[in-house]
Amino acid sequence: MSWRDRYLKASFAGIAFDVLDDEVEFGRRLTQTEYPFREAADVDDFGAAAFEYTLGAVFVGPNYDQQRDRFIKLAKAKGAGDLVHPHYGRIRARLRSARISHRAEEGGMCRATLVFTPEVAADYPVVSVDEVAKALAAASGATEATRAGFLAKYDVLGWPSQVLEAARERVTRYGALVQSVTAPALADAQAVAEFARQTRALVNITDSALASPLQVAERIANLSRGMGHLFGRDALAEFNRLRRAFFDPHPVGQYSTPALRQTVANADALNSLIRQLSLEDSAVAAIQATYQTRQDAEAARDQVAEGLAEEAALAGGELPTLLDLRAAVLTNVPQPGLKLPSVVTYQVPRSVPSLVLAYQLYGDAARAADIVARNDLEAPAFITGGAVLEVLSDGA
């Protein structure tokens, strides 16, 4: 079966037309915050942007004008319809705009530029911005409490040099662990370069910066937040790894000198700062992430919520903001009302190409790539009958 066999006759809400050219626009919903005298910017990722399909269509034939008029009447009506896209299959979509033109030298036809946006209200209800904002505000509140706790405990000024050097060892160890993380292949080059610069600055932190609790807190917080922006949901595993690397609480009262006691106090303050920032930025990444399946969302939610509960217990009730953030994660991951497909098992009844199976399951041959990737199929052109696959419940 060649691509010509898979090419579909285009139509919208039952009105057929021919397509001369098409394009699809997609990407991410990003907001960028720039600062004076800095080439870098903070970029917040609010998930995948809606697809937009543009078709260069023609109505042609002895009755093209009647087809055109039916389409114009349809375009003025409210609601979604079934778009059959020649390349991407059946899509529930809304006609966003249409522009029709006639040319004197082209009798018996007209050209149309049609722009469609997939209908998402049924499967992906819009979540109140207020709810997301409240969840992110809970993360911000937790971060401020974490910062305040660190500033109250960390101190190297006026102490023997070994107190400063012990703090340096912990700060640079964190920087080195972050430095070992490989940036995503498709990440913005400028963002990667800025992240690398901040990491080097922490690894090579100066005495004056190390002596300032505010600078230490800001540098670690910026690096943690930068990793969340750069990696998105993929940062959860890295945040968890970093958090686990700084679980070495020291018992209080077993140290003979004030300098040793302050060294331990600084170590505990740095450990708490790193663990809590990792959790708080994990929560932001989990809340803002786009998930393919309900299992993906629930796994991210449970991982972050468990970590926040664990850290709140370690804090002994001193940081109720961690529990507030945990509640926000449990409420907003996945976002309320969001209908995500679940992964289910499906036994292939007879041998079939992956494209045909995708069309049978989902009505969309283009989703064959998901079946192949999800099941790591070595020969996607021919799936043997009886094979047990993981597929998504929306089509199974």
Order of alpha helices (4+ residues) and beta strands (2+ residues): alpha-beta-beta-beta-beta-beta-beta-alpha-beta-beta-beta-alpha-alpha-alpha-alpha-alpha-alpha-alpha-alpha-alpha-beta-alpha-alpha-beta
